[in-house]
Amino acid sequence: MGHLTPDFLDFVEAWLPPPPARVLEVGCGRGDLARAIAERGHEVVAIDPEAPEGDIFLAVPLEELAAPGPFDAVIANRSLHHVADLSGALDKIASLLPPEGPLILHEHAWERLDSRTARWFLEQRSATDPKAPSLEQFMVDWEAEHTGLHSHATMKPALDLRFTERFFAWTAYLHGELDETVSAEQEQVLIDIGSIQATGFRYVGARLL
């Protein structure tokens, strides 16, 4: 959660209101994105149960956040698919935003991993991991590891109940689990030409009036 890439920072900045906006990051991880946004003049509150030390960080889950709204924007980078109560989390996010306030997401569509994409992933992984499993075992393990996590098929209808979609795109995701042997750009090229499936997505929604 919260891993920062330059292109995601650019994406976030393109959708944030001009500084100094009041911004909430949900699931900030080690805090790279929150610090980068704060350095650009925004008033940031970044939350995570394991948030780092610092004035802009709070070590709390979303459901325990007591900071009053409204926030001008909310960001969640690879975090919402982990929350136990997705509906409750989205209700709280919506309550913290003004009408038309943006929710900016980068998320994991883990259910879209098919055998072709898994085979590509294992080929990249085998370059640094000689003990990579067989394709069949990997697919079994993948399903087991992600059972209970929210999929795109679950998240999208829940978002649509509370937000008007302003942007959506399928994106690279697996490169983040490959120890930098593959870049996001390389993975995205393969997605764009149809060689592999996208297992990530970016979304911006405006809070319904």
N, C-alpha and C positions, 0 to 999 in steps of 0.2 A: 504494500500500500504506500502511496505517496511518492513513488519513484519518479524523478523528474528527468524529462528529455527536453532538449532545446525546442523541438517542434511543438511539444505540448505546452511549453511556456508561451510560445508565440500564439498558439491557439487560444489559450486562456486570456492573454492580453487583448486579443482581438474582440473578445466578447465581454470583457469587464467594462463597467462604466469608467469614465475618466477619473484619475486620482484627484483628490483623496476619497475613494469609495470605501465603505465599510464591508469587508469580505470575510466570510466564514469558510474555512476549509475543514471538511469532515474526513477524518482518517488521514492525518497529515504525515504519518510515518516519521521519518527522520527530520522532516521539516524543510527540505530543500525548496519546494515550491512556495511555501509560506514565506520564507525569508526573501526569495526572489521578488515576490509580489510586494512585500513590505518595503524592499529597497527601491521600488518604483513609486513609492509615495502613498500606498494604500494603508488603511487601518485594518490590520489583519488579526483575526482570532482563529487559531488553528488547534483542533482538538484531535485527540487520539488517546486511548487508554495507556499507551506507552510513549506519549509525546515527550520530546526532549525538554531540557530546561530552557527558560527564556521568557521574556515578558509577553510575547505574543502566543505562547503555548499554554494549553490547559490539558492536563492528563485525565480526561473524562470521556466516556462514550457519549454519543449524541443524546441518548435518552436522559442523561444526567446533566446536560448543559443547562446552566441557569442564566447565562448571559442574555440580556434582553434584546429583542429585535427592535426595529427591522435591520437586516443586513441588506446592502445593495446588491449582493450576489453571493451565491453559495457554490463551492467547488467540491467535487468528490472524485478523487483520482484512484480508481481500482479499489474502492472501499465498500460500496453499497451492496455488492453481491455477497459480502460476508455478514451483513447485519441480520440478526435473528428475526426481527419484526420489520419487514420492509415497508408495509403500509404505515406503521407508526412512525418510522423514520421519515418517510416522504411527507406525511402529514405535518411533522414537526418542522421539516425544512420549509414547506410551503408557508407555515405560520410565521416563520422568521423572515420571509421575503415580502416586499411590497408588491402590489399588483404589477404584473409584467416583469418583476425582478427575475433575473436569469439563474437557473441551475445549470452548471457546466460539469459534464461528466466525461470521464474516460473509464470504460467498463469492460468486463470480461464476458464474452459470449461463449462460454466453455462448451456448451452443447453442440456447437457447430464443428468441432474437431472431427473430421472423418478420417478414414484409413489412409487416403492419399496425403492429407496434411500431416497425419501422424507419422507416416513413412518419411516424409521430408524432415520433420522435426528430429526423428531418430537418426537420420543420416548426418545431420548437423551435430547432434549430441555425441555421436560415436567418435567424432574428431577429438573430443576431450574426455570421453567416458568409455573406456573399453568394455565396461560391464553393462552397457545399455541393454535393456530387455528386448525380447522379441516384440514384433508389432502386435501380436495377439495379446501378450501379457501387458504391454503398455496400454492398450485400449481398455483392458479390464481394470488396471490400476487407475487410469484416468477417471473412469466412471466412479470408482470407489472413492477417490480423493475429492471429487467434486459433488458427490451426493450431499444434498442439504444446502448447497450454495445456490443462490438465485441465478437463473439463466436469463439471457436476453428475452426469451419467450415469457418469462415471469415479470421481468422488470419493465418492459415496454408498456403493457397494459396498465400497470400501476402508475407509471409516469403520465400516461395519457389522461388518467382521471384527474390529475392535479395540475398539469402543465400543457401549454400549447407548444408543439415542437417547432423550433426555429432552425435547427440544424441536426442532421444525422449523417454519419458515414461509417462504413465498416473499415476497420483499421488493423494494422499489425499489432500483435500482442506477444507471440511466442518468443520473439527475439530476447525479451526480458528474462527468459528462463534458460538462455543458452550461453551465459558467461561471455557475452560480447563477441561471440564468434560470428554472429550475423547481426547486421544493423537493422534498425526499423525500416530504413529506406529499401534495403535489399528484400526484406520480407514483403513490404508493400508492393514492390514491383511484381512479385510472384502472385500476390493477391489480385492485382489489377489486370494481369493477363490470364487469370483463371487457373493458374497452376496449383494453387492451394486455397483453402478457405480462410477467410478472416475470422479470427476468434476474439477480436476486440471491436469496440465501437465507441465513437464520440457522439455526444448528444448535448444539445442546448435546448432547454425548455423555458418558456416564460410562465410564471405563475398565473393561473387562471384568475380572472377578475372576480 
